[in-house]
Amino acid sequence: QEEKKQLTLKVEELERKLESTSAQNIEFLQVIAKREESIHQCQLRLEEKSRECSCLARQLEMAIEDAKRQVEQTRERAVSRERAAQSKMLDLETQLSRNKTELNQLRRSRED
């Protein structure tokens, strides 16, 4: 009987430990489930941020290309204006030279 009583107490103690361990397992499973859900949500946010970054990178590349085009167009216009100004300046210098020659001829003619 004593041995039976001790075995019964031991069985009861083991059952309590089993219940405690089962409760801990349930808590751990809940913690794991929450962490897995948190990880899943973080992965979704990461994917969304990655898409946003890719989109912004494409927009930045397009803006840079557009800026390069504008700079090139502005440079080409400036070069064109400079050429036109140089051409005009040459024309004016030629005209000035002709006018000076004509003026000198008129002075000589008047003196004669």
Protein Blocks (a to p, Z undefined) as FASTA:
>chain_A
ZZmmmmmmmmmmmmmmmmmmmmmmmmmmmmmmmmmmmmmmmmmmmmmmmmmmmmmmmmmm
mmmmmmmmmmmmmmmmmmmmmmmmmmmmmmmmmmmmmmmmmmmmmmmmmmZZ
